[in-house]
Amino acid sequence: MLSNMACSLIEHKRITTTVAKAKELRKFVEPLVNRSKDDTTHSRRVC
């Protein structure tokens, strides 16, 4: 469920969900966003 919500968030830039799900999704998406800021081969493979 988190991966589907993360994909929707990245594609549409906004989703509607509950507060509890949003808090869990934030823990899931924040590391991906931080890794994607580095444009290296390693960061692309990790994400």
N, C-alpha and C positions, 0 to 999 in steps of 0.2 A: 504494500500500500504506500509506503514512504517513497519508493522509487517512482511510482506512478505520479504521486503528488509533486515530487521534485521535477519530473519531466514537464508536467503541466505548468508549474511555476516558472521554469526557465523559458518555455515556449510562449506563454501568455503574459508573463511578468506580473501576474496577479491571480490569486485564486481565493475562493470563499470557503472557509473551513472553521472548525471550532478552535477555541483557544488552546486546548490540550494538544490537538493534532498539530497546530501551528508551532507550538513549543518543541515538539518532537521533530518536526520537519526542519526547524531551524538548526537543530543539532546535526542533522543529516546533510543539509545544504551548505552551511557555512564553510566547512573544510573544502568542499568542492569549489566554491567561489574563490577562496583564498589560494588554492592550488592553481586555479586557472589564470590567476593574475601573472604568474611566471610563464613565459612562453618558451618552455624548454621541452625537450622530448620526454624527459622523465615525468614531468608534471602532466603531460597529455596522457601518458600510459597509465598513470595512477588514477586519474579521473575516469 
